[in-house]
Structures are given as structure tokens and as C-alpha cells.
Amino acid sequence: MAARSTCARCSRRYDYCLPLRTVGCCDPCARGYEPTPGTYVLTTTPVTHRLAA
């Protein structure tokens, strides 16, 4: 679920799944403005996605 809730453009992680197949990024990136800090999850570690084999 981490890969589906992380924006490809800004690398911010959200609490919900993003429309990555249709839009390709989060709503603020698609509209061209900066996301507000209350809308995404604040993490200090870099996001790395590892799929199970």
C-alpha cells in the first residue's frame, strides 16, 4: 500500500491511495500547487518500496 499512497512527483506519502494510473500523481501536483502539510504523512526516512517475491 505504500507504493499506491506515495506521489511520483513530490514523493510525499498520503493516508489514502492516489490515482496513479489515471492522473499519475497526487491532486496538488496535478493542479500545480504545493500540498499543505496537514494532507500528507510526515516521515523523516526516505521512502523505498520493496515488493514481496
C-alpha positions as CSV (number, residue, x, y, z in Angstrom):
1,M,0.0,0.0,0.0
2,A,3.0,2.4,0.5
3,A,3.6,2.5,-3.3
4,R,0.0,3.3,-4.0
5,S,-0.1,6.2,-1.5
6,T,3.2,7.9,-2.5
7,C,3.2,10.6,-5.1
8,A,5.6,10.0,-8.0
9,R,6.4,13.8,-8.4
10,C,6.8,15.1,-4.9
11,S,7.5,11.8,-3.1
12,R,5.0,12.6,-0.3
13,R,3.0,9.8,1.3
14,Y,-0.7,10.2,1.8
15,D,-3.2,8.3,4.1
16,Y,-5.2,7.2,1.0
17,C,-4.5,5.6,-2.3
18,L,-3.6,8.0,-5.1
19,P,-5.0,7.8,-8.7
20,L,-1.6,6.8,-10.1
21,R,-2.9,5.0,-13.2
22,T,-5.2,7.9,-14.3
23,V,-3.5,11.0,-13.0
24,G,0.0,9.8,-12.2
25,C,0.5,11.9,-9.1
26,C,-1.3,13.5,-6.1
27,D,-4.0,16.1,-6.6
28,P,-1.9,19.1,-5.6
29,C,0.9,18.2,-8.1
30,A,-1.7,17.6,-10.8
31,R,-3.2,21.1,-10.2
32,G,0.2,22.7,-10.0
33,Y,0.4,23.9,-6.3
34,E,2.3,22.8,-3.2
35,P,0.5,20.3,-0.9
36,T,-0.4,21.6,2.6
37,P,1.4,19.9,5.5
38,G,-1.9,18.6,7.0
39,T,-2.8,16.5,4.0
40,Y,0.2,14.1,3.8
41,V,2.1,11.9,6.2
42,L,5.3,13.5,7.6
43,T,8.2,11.0,7.6
44,T,11.9,11.5,8.2
45,T,13.1,8.4,6.4
46,P,13.3,8.1,2.6
47,V,10.5,6.1,1.0
48,T,11.7,2.9,-0.5
49,H,9.3,0.3,-1.9
50,R,10.1,-3.3,-1.8
51,L,7.7,-5.8,-3.3
52,A,7.3,-9.3,-1.8
53,A,8.5,-12.1,-4.0
